[in-house]
């Protein structure tokens, strides 16, 4: 598996990461950009959006755990930053 230092592996089940933004609008814009990546990969992460903060959580629902698809998704998300 790839190493992505800003992502946390939780319970050997999923990956998550939190981003901070100056306001709600910037956080929402980020969610929309990441959502487009998810849609293009047909691999849809969970988002928690609040004022100035976004948490993304991903795992492969079909195996109820991590797969190469999750690592590819975080790689593309990291690349856009």
WOFENZI-V978469 format. One record per backbone hydrogen bond with DSSP energy under -0.5 kcal/mol. CO is the residue of the C=O (numbers start at 1). NH is the residue of the N-H. E is the energy in kcal/mol with one decimal. If there is no record, write none. Layout:
CO;NH;E
CO;NH;E
//
This chain:
2;4;-0.6
4;7;-2.1
8;10;-0.6
8;16;-1.8
9;11;-0.6
10;13;-2.6
10;14;-1.7
14;10;-3.3
15;58;-2.4
16;8;-2.9
17;56;-2.6
19;54;-2.0
23;27;-1.6
24;28;-2.8
25;29;-2.3
26;30;-1.9
27;31;-2.2
28;32;-2.3
29;33;-2.0
30;34;-2.7
31;35;-2.8
32;36;-1.5
33;37;-1.3
34;38;-2.6
35;39;-2.5
36;40;-2.2
37;41;-1.7
38;42;-0.9
38;43;-2.1
39;42;-0.6
43;45;-0.6
46;57;-2.3
47;49;-0.5
48;55;-2.4
50;53;-1.8
52;21;-2.5
53;50;-2.6
54;19;-2.7
55;48;-2.4
56;17;-1.8
57;46;-3.3
58;15;-2.5
59;61;-0.9
60;63;-1.0
60;64;-1.1
60;65;-1.6
65;60;-3.0
67;70;-1.2
67;71;-1.3
68;72;-2.2
69;73;-2.1
70;74;-2.5
71;75;-1.8
72;76;-2.1
73;77;-2.3
74;78;-2.9
75;79;-1.9
76;80;-1.0
77;80;-0.7
78;81;-1.2
//
